């Protein structure tokens, strides 16, 4: 049923955005971390999204049949989103002259993370709005399903 597909797509979007918000919170928390176990300052983390493929047809069903479709080609071959990886931002580190810092080099310069709090906050707002949009779709679809069940009574 298409309504169940809508619930699945919205849920995948909420899951992906929740992970993105967690990464942004981690970036903000480490905005001044100059020393990591790997060595050097913290690098900003980013989520990589990709379209989630629709499930394969059940055994014995014709090609093009997927969960939520009829006997014809599925109009939504990519149902939802998924996180395919977490990458580190390769932009250069911020250099700050602070000769008293324990991680300062011979010139008194310290490498700080490539995290810009303003960019992180903009990304957080964008992610939050996307999460809320998916939540709205989920809630509306749930209400439609409840009303459909009420009609059958």
N, C-alpha and C positions, 0 to 999 in steps of 0.2 A: 504494500500500500504506500502511496506517495507521501502520506503524512508521516509514516515511520521513517522514510528516507529523509524528510525535512528535519525530524528530531535528531537523526544521526549526523547530518551535516552540521547543524547548529552545535551539537555537543562536541564535534571534532574541532570546530572553531573556538569554542570556549576553552577546551583543553589546551590547544596551541597557544592561545593568548595568555592563559594562566602561566604557562611555562615561560613565555616571553616576559611577563611582568616579574616573575621570580628572577630571571636573568638581569633585568633592569635594576631590581632592588639590590642584587649582588654587586652590580657595577657601581651603584651609588655608595654602597657600604665600603667598597674598596677604592674609592676615588683618591685616597691619599696613601695607599699601600705601596711603599717603595721597595719592599723586599718580599719575595715569594719563595716557596720551597724550590721552584724551578730556577730561581735566580732572576734578578732584575725586578722591575716594577710589574704591577698587575696589568694585564691586557684586558680591554673591554671585550665582553662576550656578546655574541649575536646569535639569535635563532634563525635557522634556515628552514623556510616552509616550502612545501611542494603539494601539488594536488594528490589526493588520495584516490587510488584506483577503485573503481566499483568492484565488488566481489565477483569471482568467476561464476559462470552458470553452474547450477547444481547438476550432478551426474544425470544423464538421460534427457536433459533439456536442450532445446536447440541453441545454436550460437546466437549471441546477442541478448539472451534472457539473463537478467540479473535480479537479485532481490529487489522487489519493489517495482519491477517492470512487467510488461505483458509479453506476449509472444512476438513482439517486434523489437527492433533495436532500442536500447535504452537511450532516452533523450539526454540523460545526465551521465556520460561515461566516467566522469571524475566526480565522485561524491565526497566532498569534504576536503579537509586540509590535514596535513600531518607535519610534524617536525622531523626533518631528515638529518639534522645535525646541529651542533653548536660550534660556531667558529669563533676565532679570536680576531678582533679588528686589527688590521695591519698598519693603521695610521701611526705616524711617529709619536714617541713619547713626548710629554711636555718637559722642557728643560727649565729649571728654576735655579737661580744663583743663591745658594744658601751654604756658605762655607762651614757653618756650625753643625750642619746635619751629619749624622753618622754615615750616611750613604753618599756623601759628597765626594766627587773625584778630586784630582790634584788641582783643578781650576776652581773648585768650590761649587761646581754645578751638580745638581741632583736631578735624576730622571724620575719624573712622576708619571702615573698612569695616563693613558690616552682617553680618559673618561672626562667628558664635559657635562657637568650637572644639568645645564640648560637643555642640551640635546637629550639627555636621559629623561628629563621631566616631560619634554614634548613627546618622546617615544612612549612614555608611560601613559600619558593622556590618550594618545592614539590607540594604544593597546586596550586601555580601559573602555574606550568608546566602542571598539570592535567587539570586546567581550559583552558589553551591554546590548549591542545590536543582536548578537547571537542569542543572548538570553531572552530578548524580546521575541525573536522568531520561535524559540523553544516554547515559551509560555503561550504564545498565540496558537501554536500548533497543538499544544496540550489542551487548551480550551476547546479547540475545534474537535479534537478526539472525544472529549468529555460530552460535548453537545451531540456528537454523532451517536455515542452510546446511549444518551438519554432519549434520542428519537426512537431507538430500537426497543425501548421498554414499553 
